[in-house]
């Protein structure tokens, strides 16, 4: 990914999290934990995963989804899924 694609991804990624969680885009940091810091429960996480899948046209296995604890985890997994093979 080049820099402009990276910036667009980050904006889209932050906007999706904000829209799904109600947290402002400005307050989204890589270290935020979905459960502890944003108060998301397991149903909220399922909804977020579905939003990621729909928005970025990827699929997560159950094992992958269960490992997403922080914003950084979600970003890294999405980046890995979007990387050309």
C-alpha positions in Angstrom: 0.0 0.0 0.0 1.3 3.4 -0.9 0.9 6.4 1.5 -2.3 7.8 0.1 -3.9 4.3 0.2 -2.7 3.9 3.7 -4.2 7.3 4.7 -7.5 6.4 3.1 -7.6 3.0 4.8 -6.9 4.6 8.2 -9.7 7.2 7.7 -12.2 4.5 6.6 -11.1 2.2 9.4 -11.5 4.9 12.1 -14.8 6.1 10.6 -16.2 2.5 10.7 -15.1 2.1 14.4 -16.6 5.4 15.3 -19.9 4.7 13.5 -20.2 1.2 15.1 -19.1 2.1 18.6 -20.2 5.7 19.1 -16.6 6.7 20.0 -15.4 9.8 18.2 -12.8 9.3 15.4 -10.4 11.7 17.1 -10.4 9.6 20.3 -9.6 6.3 18.5 -6.1 5.2 19.4 -4.4 1.9 18.5 -4.1 1.0 22.2 -7.8 1.2 22.9 -9.3 -2.1 24.0 -12.7 -2.8 22.6 -14.1 -4.4 25.7 -12.4 -2.6 28.6 -12.0 0.9 27.1 -15.0 1.1 24.8 -17.4 -1.1 26.8 -18.2 -3.4 23.9 -19.6 -6.8 24.7 -19.4 -10.0 22.5 -22.5 -9.0 20.5 -21.0 -5.6 19.8 -17.8 -7.3 18.6 -19.7 -9.6 16.3 -21.4 -6.6 14.8 -18.0 -4.8 14.4 -16.5 -7.8 12.7 -19.4 -8.0 10.3 -19.0 -4.3 9.5 -15.2 -4.8 8.8 -16.1 -7.7 6.5 -18.7 -5.8 4.6 -16.7 -2.6 4.3 -13.4 -4.1 3.4 -14.6 -7.2 1.5 -12.7 -9.7 3.7 -13.7 -12.6 5.9 -12.5 -13.5 9.3 -12.4 -16.9 10.8 -13.8 -17.4 14.3 -10.2 -17.8 15.6 -9.1 -14.5 14.0 -12.1 -12.6 15.3 -11.6 -13.9 18.9 -8.0 -12.5 18.8 -9.2 -8.9 18.2 -8.9 -7.2 21.5 -7.6 -3.8 20.6 -7.9 -1.3 17.7 -4.3 -2.3 16.8 -5.3 -6.0 16.6 -8.1 -5.1 14.2 -6.0 -2.8 12.1 -3.1 -5.3 11.7 -5.4 -8.2 10.8 -7.3 -6.1 8.2 -4.0 -4.9 6.8 -2.8 -8.5 6.5 -6.1 -9.5 4.8 -5.9 -6.6 2.3 -2.2 -7.3 1.4 -1.9 -8.6 -2.1 -0.8 -12.2 -2.3 
